[in-house]
């Protein structure tokens, strides 16, 4: 039996096998079927305030969100720099230009102050941003109230990238439901995993209806194929939806387990001076999709890369925090507002294994490596 510990793997302990067999038996495997309808209905009911369109990835959900908001060639879209490239790539797909903004230290997400600086600068240059993409990094809610206030003041729509934040809440409401449009990801390593897939959510019914239309190749409701617009093959398939539905039924349990894992790490590592965790504000409840820590090498005597190597030698997978987008070679010419907050997080940070099936003994083994191989004098 392998002692390998992966960073984040799905757990299939519910109705996944039953539902997939039902989907296969129904012959409905493409982009229509009962499981798609059921998943959308039950997820919408869970969100309570928003309708949902099930799509084939988080990235396609972001792209379609931008299409719905009319983003196109020559436009500018503000995006936080501390995130995966999928948050910004769809901006480029549409011929628009991203404008990157640094993080703040309280949540590690986009800084409201720098966001407003960026907006004022772009307006002064005759380039009022067409939208703002905010991200709830590793499941941690951003400073939503401040961000929403700024967006409202300048009448700029928000796209809420909650790809990593399924099940996270801010003041009791789910992340993904605060912006004009929100998106989720159900990729293989996410907290709710269908092996792939995503979703677009909005309280605006006209946007939801248009999303369904465009995501199915903009096919007209006729007994033959007719298209008045260019659409996309972005709909989730019924087999994927069967898995997503089974996972959705376990979401609350998954969130509580990942929060428990995060709490265990905090207890097990509390004796290490120089190690800090991603903060959680009182009004927020993170799903803690991944437990992320910062390592101050000058205090600990070891770096995030030394942790990565030591754990890798013991078949334990970790991941550095996202390299800020303004430091990526592909975005080297893109305008950036901020300092070195996100850059510092990248140089100091690492994500620890956080799978739902991670045991407390697994966590003790991980932390024991800190003690034995890294902090010899601990």
N, C-alpha and C positions, 0 to 999 in steps of 0.2 A: 504494500500500500504506500502510495506517494505521500511524502511530507510537504509537498509544495503548497504554498499559499499564494493565491492569485489576488490581484488588487480588488477586483469587483466582478463577481460572476453571478449570473442569475440563479434563483432558486425556484424550482418548479415542484411545489408541494401541494398545489390545489387542484383545480379542475382542468389543468392544461391538457392532459392526455385524453380525458373524456371529451372535451370540446374540440380538440383537433380531429379526433376520430369522427365526431359528428359532422364537422366541416367537410372532411374528406368523403364521408358517406353521402353527404348531400349533393356532391358534385359541384358545389358552389365554391370555387377556389379563386376566382378572379375578383374584380373590383366591384362586385355586388354580392349581397348575401345577408343572411339573418344575423351573423355575428358582427358584421360592420354596423348594422342598424342598432343592435343591442348594445355594443360597446359605446357608440356615440350617445345613445339615450342614457345609459347608466353613468357614464362619465359626466355628461351634462347635468344629471341629477345631483351628482356629488358636488360639482362646482356650485350648483344652486342658482347661479345668476347668469351663466353663459351657455351658449350653444357651441358644439364642437364638430369639426370636420376631421375625420381620421385620414391621415395621409401616409406616405411611404417613408418619410424620414423627417427628422428635425430640420435639416437643411432645406428640403423642399418646402417645409412649412414656413420657414423664414423668407424664402424667395417669394412664395405666393403672398405672404403678408405684405411684402413691399410692392408687389404688383397691385394688390388691392388698394394700397394707399397712393397709387399713381406715381411711384418713384421711377424715374427714367433718366435718359441721357442728359448729362450736365447738372443733375441735382447733387446735393451734398447730404449725407446722412451721418449724424453723430453716432459713434459706437465706442463703448468702453474698450480700452486697449488690453485689459487683463482678462482674456477669454480665448477660447478656441477659435481658429480661423473661420469656422462655419458661421460665426456671428457676423462676419464682415464680407465673406466671399460673395453672397448674393447681391450685395450693393454693387460690386464690380460686374456681376452678370448683367445687370440692368444698365450698364454704362454710366452709373453714378459714381461718386467719389466718397469714400469714408473720411471722417474726421475723427481722430482718436483722442480720447480723454483718459487721464490717469485715474487711479483708484484713491480711496480714502482708507485710513487704517482701521476704522471701526467695524466695517463689514468686508473690506477688501474689494468692494464693488465701486462703480463709477462715483466720482466726487461731485456732489451737487454744486459746490462752489466753482469748480473748474468747468463743469457743464455749462453753467451760466456764462462764465468767461468766454467759452467757445462760441456760444450762441451770439453773444454781443459782438464778438470779433467778426463772425461770419456775416451778421446783419450789416455791420459797418462797411463790409466789403461787398455788399450787394448780393450775398449768397445765403439768404436765410435757409437754415437746414429744413429738409423736407420731412425728416423724421428723426427720432432718437431711439437707438437700440440699447436697452439696458439688460444686464445679465445678472442672474442670481447665482453667483459663483459657488460651485460645489454644493449647491442647495441652500446657500445662505441668502435670505432676503436682503435686497439693497435698501437704501434709505428712501423708501417709496414715497412717503409723504412729502419730503423736500423736493424730490424729483418731479412728482406730479404737479406740485405747485409751480415749479419753474416752467414745465411744459405748458401748463395752462396759461401762464402769464404771457408767453410768447406764441401761444396757439400752434404748438408743434405736436403732432401725434406721436405716441409712444408704441414701439414694438417691444413686447416683453419676452425676452429670451429666457424661458423657464425650462430649457432642455434638461438641466441638471436638478431642477427644483420641483419635480412632481411630488405633491404631498406637503411641501413647505407652506407655511402660512405667515401672514403679516397682519397683526391685529385681528386675527380670527378668520381672515379671508385667504383663499388660496393664491399663491404666487401664480402669475399668468393671467389673472383676472382684473388687474389694475389698469393696464394699458388699453389702447384702442384695439389692439390685437395681441394675443399671447400665443406662444408656441411651446410644445413639449417634444421630448425625444424618448423613444422606447427602444433605443439601441441595445445591443447585447450586454453592455456593461452598466446600463442605467438601473435606477431603483425599481422601476416598472419596465420589464424587458419583454419584448415580443420577438427578439432576435433582430429587430429592425422596426421601422415605423415611427410615426410622429403624429402630431395633431396641431390644428390651428383652432383657437377659441376666440370668441368675441361676444359681447352683449348686443352687438348691432346685427340684426337679422339680415339686413341687406348685404353685409359683408360675408356672412356665412353662406347665404344663397349663392352669391357670386363665386365664393371659394369652391363650393361643390361643383358649380358649372365649369369653371376654369380647370379644376383638377381632374376632370374627366374628358379632356381634350376639347372642351367647349362645344360639345355635341348638342345640337338642337333637339328638342323633344318632338321628333318626327319618326315615322316608320322607316326612315332611311338616314344615311349619314349626311348631315349638312352642318357646315361650320361657318359662322359669321365672324369669328374671332380666332386668334391663335390661342390654343389651350396647352395644357400640360398633362402628362401621364403621371399624376402625383397621388392618386387615390390608394389607400391601404387595401390590400387584398383580404379576402374573407378568412383564409387560413391564418394569416398574421393576426387578424382581429380576434380569432378564437383564443389565441394565446394571450393577447392583450386583455381580453375580458377576464380570463382566469386570474391574471396578475392583478388587475384592478380590484378584484374581490379580496385580495390580500394586502392592498396598499397600506392600510393603517398599521397592520402588523409589521410590514417591512419598515415603515418609517420608525416605529417604536424600537425595533431591533437595531437599526442603524444609529439611533440616538443612544441606545444603551451601549453600543460599541464605542461611540465617541466618549461617553461618560467613563467607560472603563479605561480607555487610553489616558484620559485626564488624571485618573486616580493612579494608574501605574507609572506615569511619567512625572508626577507632581514633584518628585525629589530632584529632578534635573533642572538646575538653574541654567537659563539660556535657551530653553525650549518653551515656545508659546503656541497656543492654538488659535484658530480663526474665531474671533469673538462672536457671541450671539447676543443681540440686544433683547431687552425685556419684552418688547412688542413682537418679536420674531420667534418663529419656531422652525428651525431648519430641519430638513430631512437628513442632514449630514450624509448625503450620498457618498462623499469621501471625507474621511477625517484628514485635515490638512494641518501641518505644523510648520513653524518657522524655527530654524536652528541658528543661533548666534554663535558662529564659530569662535569668535574672540572670547566668549564666555565658556562654551562647552569644551573647546579644544578639538572638536571634530566638525566637519561640514556636512551639508545635505548629501553631497556626492559620496562621502565616506559611508554615510548611513546606507545609501542606495547600494553600494558595492558590498558592504558587509551583509546586508539582508539578501542580496542576490546570490551570494556564495552559499547561503542557506536555503535556496529555492523559495525565497520570499520576494514577491513582486511589489515594487513601489513605482511612483511616478513623480517627476518634478512637477511643480506648479506650472501653469501655462506661461510660456514665454510671451511677453507683451507683444501685441501686433505691431506697434510702432518700431519694434526692434527686429521684426522679420524682414529678411532681404526683399521679399516680394512687395512689401509695403514701404520701402525705404524712402520714397518720395512723398508719402502722405503726411498731411499736416497733423501736428500733435500738440495737445495742450496738457501741461503738467510737469512734474518733476521726476523723481526717481522712486516713487512709492511702489508701483507695480514692478519695476525693475528689481527693487530690493526684495520683494516677495519671491520673485523668480529665483534669485541667487541664493536665498536662504531656505526656501520652502520645499516640502516633499509631502506627497499623499501616501498614507499608510493603508494597508489592506482593510477593506470595510464591507466585505460581502455579508449578506444576511446570515449565511451559514457559518460565519466565523465564530469559533468558540472562545470562551474566556481563556482556555488553555492555550489556544493559538496566540492570543494577544500576549499572554505571559511569555510565551516563547519569543515573540517578536521583541518585546521590551527587554528580555533577558540578554538579547544580542547587544542592545544598547549598553547594558551593564558590563557584560563580559568582554566584548570585543571593541567597544568604543570608549566607554568611560571606565577605564581600568581602576581608577581610584574611587569609584562611586561607593 
